Amino acid sequence: MTIFAIILILIAVYCALGMSIVDWRHRLIPDVYLFPFMLVGILLVAMDALPWTNIMYSAIAGFFGYFMAFFLNILFRKKTKKDDAIGMGDIKLLGASGVWLGVFGLSIALIISCILGYIWGRRNGQEFVPFAPFFFAGMLVSIGFLLW
């Protein structure tokens, strides 16, 4: 792995921490962290620095993550008649993370994050749970699984 790839990964970690902190405090995922996170993922995939994915699969996974979350949001809103479902920042985060993980890795990260968020919400009596911190924990588990 080149020094440039390591610097890009450090930038992505900074963006992930920024998104997690802001989401935890304000239930908001700012684009100022999200878009560099996605761009770094695209650059790393183009450099072939992520061994578990390639450019074509990453693009498909990015679209898959975005549209999967977007349609789940629509279904949730129709079923519950509530506007507070999945936020658009969460939807964009899934799309950006699809570039990093591919479809299989994104699925693992999503399942892990939903389980962790559900446990946290039930334990603390919260109806609304910040998604980004739990998703990044699921993403780390997914990357570990993909490297194994």
C-alpha positions as CSV (number, residue, x, y, z in Angstrom):
1,M,0.0,0.0,0.0
2,T,1.4,3.4,-1.0
3,I,1.8,6.4,1.3
4,F,-0.9,8.2,-0.7
5,A,-3.4,5.4,0.0
6,I,-2.6,5.6,3.7
7,I,-3.1,9.3,3.7
8,L,-6.5,8.8,1.9
9,I,-7.5,6.2,4.5
10,L,-6.6,8.7,7.3
11,I,-8.8,11.3,5.6
12,A,-11.6,8.8,5.5
13,V,-11.3,8.0,9.2
14,Y,-11.4,11.7,10.0
15,C,-14.5,12.1,7.9
16,A,-16.1,9.0,9.5
17,L,-15.4,10.4,13.0
18,G,-16.7,13.8,12.0
19,M,-20.0,12.3,10.7
20,S,-20.4,10.1,13.8
21,I,-19.9,12.9,16.2
22,V,-22.2,15.3,14.4
23,D,-24.9,12.6,13.9
24,W,-24.6,11.6,17.6
25,R,-25.1,15.2,18.8
26,H,-27.5,16.7,16.2
27,R,-29.0,13.7,14.2
28,L,-27.5,15.1,11.0
29,I,-24.8,13.8,8.6
30,P,-23.1,16.8,7.0
31,D,-22.1,16.7,3.4
32,V,-18.8,18.4,4.3
33,Y,-17.7,15.0,5.7
34,L,-19.8,12.7,3.5
35,F,-18.6,13.8,0.1
36,P,-14.9,13.6,0.8
37,F,-15.5,10.2,2.4
38,M,-17.2,9.0,-0.9
39,L,-14.5,10.6,-3.0
40,V,-11.7,8.9,-1.0
41,G,-13.5,5.6,-1.5
42,I,-13.7,6.1,-5.2
43,L,-10.0,7.0,-5.4
44,L,-9.0,4.0,-3.4
45,V,-11.1,1.7,-5.5
46,A,-9.6,3.3,-8.7
47,M,-6.1,2.7,-7.2
48,D,-7.0,-0.9,-6.5
49,A,-6.1,-0.3,-2.8
50,L,-9.3,-2.0,-1.5
51,P,-8.7,-5.7,-2.2
52,W,-12.3,-6.9,-1.7
53,T,-13.9,-4.8,-4.5
54,N,-13.3,-3.3,-8.0
55,I,-14.6,-0.3,-9.8
56,M,-17.6,-1.9,-11.5
57,Y,-18.9,-3.6,-8.3
58,S,-18.3,-0.5,-6.2
59,A,-20.3,1.6,-8.5
60,I,-23.2,-0.9,-8.5
61,A,-23.0,-1.2,-4.7
62,G,-23.1,2.6,-4.3
63,F,-26.2,2.8,-6.3
64,F,-27.6,-0.3,-4.6
65,G,-27.0,1.2,-1.1
66,Y,-28.6,4.6,-2.1
67,F,-31.7,3.2,-3.7
68,M,-32.2,0.5,-1.1
69,A,-32.2,3.0,1.7
70,F,-34.3,5.5,-0.4
71,F,-37.1,2.9,-1.0
72,L,-37.0,1.7,2.6
73,N,-37.5,5.3,3.6
74,I,-40.5,5.6,1.3
75,L,-42.1,2.4,2.6
76,F,-41.5,3.3,6.2
77,R,-43.1,6.7,5.7
78,K,-46.2,5.2,4.0
79,K,-46.6,2.5,6.6
80,T,-46.2,4.7,9.7
81,K,-47.4,8.0,8.4
82,K,-44.3,9.6,10.1
83,D,-41.7,11.8,8.5
84,D,-38.9,10.8,10.8
85,A,-37.7,7.6,9.1
86,I,-34.3,7.3,7.5
87,G,-32.8,10.7,7.0
88,M,-31.3,11.7,3.6
89,G,-27.9,11.8,5.2
90,D,-28.2,8.2,6.2
91,I,-29.3,7.3,2.6
92,K,-26.3,9.2,1.2
93,L,-24.0,7.4,3.7
94,L,-25.2,4.0,2.5
95,G,-24.5,5.0,-1.1
96,A,-21.0,6.3,-0.3
97,S,-20.3,3.2,1.8
98,G,-21.4,0.9,-1.0
99,V,-18.4,2.3,-2.9
100,W,-16.1,1.2,-0.1
101,L,-17.6,-2.2,0.7
102,G,-19.3,-3.6,-2.4
103,V,-22.8,-5.2,-2.2
104,F,-21.8,-8.1,0.1
105,G,-19.8,-5.9,2.5
106,L,-22.6,-3.2,2.6
107,S,-25.1,-5.9,3.5
108,I,-23.0,-7.1,6.4
109,A,-22.4,-3.5,7.6
110,L,-26.1,-2.7,7.4
111,I,-27.2,-5.8,9.3
112,I,-24.6,-5.2,12.1
113,S,-25.5,-1.5,12.4
114,C,-29.2,-2.1,12.6
115,I,-28.7,-4.7,15.3
116,L,-26.4,-2.4,17.3
117,G,-28.7,0.6,16.8
118,Y,-31.7,-1.4,17.8
119,I,-30.0,-2.7,21.0
120,W,-28.9,0.8,21.9
121,G,-32.3,2.3,21.3
122,R,-34.1,-0.3,23.3
123,R,-31.6,-0.2,26.1
124,N,-31.8,3.6,26.4
125,G,-35.5,4.0,25.5
126,Q,-34.7,6.1,22.5
127,E,-37.1,6.1,19.5
128,F,-34.6,7.8,17.2
129,V,-31.1,6.5,17.1
130,P,-28.1,8.2,15.3
131,F,-27.2,5.9,12.5
132,A,-23.7,6.9,11.5
133,P,-21.8,5.7,14.7
134,F,-23.4,2.3,14.5
135,F,-23.0,2.1,10.8
136,F,-19.3,2.8,11.0
137,A,-19.0,0.1,13.7
138,G,-20.8,-2.3,11.3
139,M,-18.5,-1.1,8.5
140,L,-15.4,-2.0,10.5
141,V,-16.8,-5.5,11.2
142,S,-17.6,-5.9,7.6
143,I,-14.1,-4.9,6.4
144,G,-12.6,-7.3,8.9
145,F,-14.9,-10.1,7.6
146,L,-14.0,-9.2,4.0
147,L,-10.3,-9.3,4.7
148,W,-10.6,-12.6,6.5
